C-alpha cells in the first residue's frame, strides 16, 4: 500500500459527517452515504425533516448511541415495509410508528 495515510479522513473511509439539530441541540453525526440516503428517503416518505426524525429517535434511545440507533431504525423501517408489502402513499403511515417501536422501544 505505502504512503502516509494523509489522504484518509479522520472519520474513516466512506463516512460523511453532517450537522443536525436533535432535541434542540446541534450535533454532528458520522454515517455512510448509503445510510444518509436511506434516512433522507424515509424523511421524504414520512414528510418529516431530518431533524424531526433524529429527534424522535433521540427521545427513545435511552443510553444507546444515537448513530447506532439511527442505523437500527432504518433497518427496522425497511423490514417493516417489507412485512407490510410496501409503503403507504397517503401521508404518514403506521409504518413510522411500528419501525420506531421495534427499533427504539420506549422503556
Residue pairs with C-beta under 8 A, 6 or more apart in sequence:
9 15
11 17
11 30
12 30
14 32
14 33
15 30
15 31
15 32
16 30
16 31
16 32
16 33
16 36
17 28
17 29
17 30
18 28
18 29
18 31
18 36
19 26
19 27
19 28
20 26
20 27
20 28
20 29
20 50
20 51
20 54
21 27
21 51
21 55
22 51
22 54
22 55
22 58
22 66
23 55
23 58
23 59
27 66
29 54
29 66
29 67
29 70
30 67
31 39
31 67
31 70
31 71
35 70
35 71
35 74
38 74
38 78
39 50
39 53
39 70
39 74
40 50
42 53
42 74
42 77
42 96
43 49
43 50
43 52
43 53
45 87
46 53
46 92
46 93
46 95
46 96
47 91
47 92
48 92
48 96
53 73
54 66
54 70
56 100
57 66
57 69
57 70
57 73
57 100
57 103
57 104
58 66
58 69
60 69
60 100
60 104
60 105
60 106
61 69
61 104
62 107
64 104
69 103
69 104
72 103
72 104
73 99
73 100
73 103
73 104
75 103
76 99
76 100
76 102
76 103
77 95
77 96
77 99
77 103
79 99
79 102
80 95
80 98
80 99
80 102
81 87
81 95
84 95
87 93
87 95
88 95
